[in-house]
Amino acid sequence: MTYSLICFDLDGTLTDSGVGVANSVAHAVAALGLPPLSPAQLRSFIGPPLQESFAGLGLPATGVQQAVASYREYFTDTGLYENEVYEGIVPLLTALRDAGSRLAVATSKPTTFARRILDHFALSAYFTQVQGAELDGRRRHKDQVLTEVLTWAELPPRSSAVMVGDRAEDVRGAQRVGIACIGAGWGYAVPGELEAAGAAAIAATPERLRECLLGPTINRPGA
């Protein structure tokens, strides 16, 4: 199927933000005087809304607010740049854009941070819309973000739109607004996570995702 709108998650899908997120979480945990988190716990913060992840540590509402503020102290100036674009993403985005698809970013990261990351890595030009969370957390779940993107694109649910993301939250958010989600198998999902959530397909690499979206590349002699 040819999709007219392709929505990409950011962390774990376009960029490998693991180091920056982990360091920002560790900074927040230390600021609150909590015991250090395990690598698996730090990894679990990549993708879901930050508020839910901190609440999952048993923090009360005020503690969650303090943790988010401390996280952003580190992330805003340092953690945001402890990040890199996955290999194969630029050729993928170029092929999709050249094929005529509109590309959007739909992330649970605040929009202001998402735009800075895309600008920093020279990815902004590929996307006609960048939608993320509100800094105050009013809009942070993936279905809320996708609803904003679909409204902007003037596409009703179940239209020719698809979500691409690496976590169960991406799959479930897409399901709630009536579109399919292709799992980014190179991201931060634990084994079986995307399958259990109901991903329409799982692409192991950006090249495989390109084939899912556009069909296999035909290599002709002399091409």
C-alpha positions, 0 to 999 in steps of 0.5 A: 500500500502507498501511504500519503502520510507517514508519521515517525516517532523520534527517539528509537526510530529516527535517532538513537537517544539512549545515552542522552535520555539515560544520563538525563534520568540519572541526573533527575534520580540523583537530584531527588536522592533516589537510588540509582536505576538499573540499565533496564530501568533507564532503557525503559524511559526511552519512548513513553511519556516522561511523566508516566515513567517517573510515576512508575518509580512510585513518585507522587505527583509533586515528585514527578514534577520535580523529576521532570524539571531535573531531567530537563535541566540536564537534557536541555543543554547536554542530553539533547545532543547525546544522540545520533541519527540511525544509519539508513534513516537519511536514505529512507527519508529521501526515498519516501519524500521523493516518492511523494509521501508527506512525512511527519514526526509524532513524538511524546517528547515536547515539540520544542525539543523535537524541533531542536533535535531535527534541526541539529541533525539536519532532518527538519527539511524532510518533515512537513509537520512536527508534533510533540507533547506540551511542556506541561504534559497536557498532551503527551500520549501518542494518540493525542499527538497523532490526532493533532497530526491527522487534524493538521493533515486533514485526514480522518482516522483509517485513511492512508496514514501509517505510524512508524515507531519502536515501542508499544506506545506507538502501536497502541496510539496508532490503533486508538486513532484508527491507523496502522503502525509498523514497528521499527525493529532497530529501536528500544522495544524489548523482544516481543513487545511490538508483536504483543502490541499488535504492530501491522509489521516489524521492519528490522532495518530502515532499508527493510522499512523502505521496502515495506512502504515502497516495495523492493528496489529493482537493480537493473544492469548499468543502473 
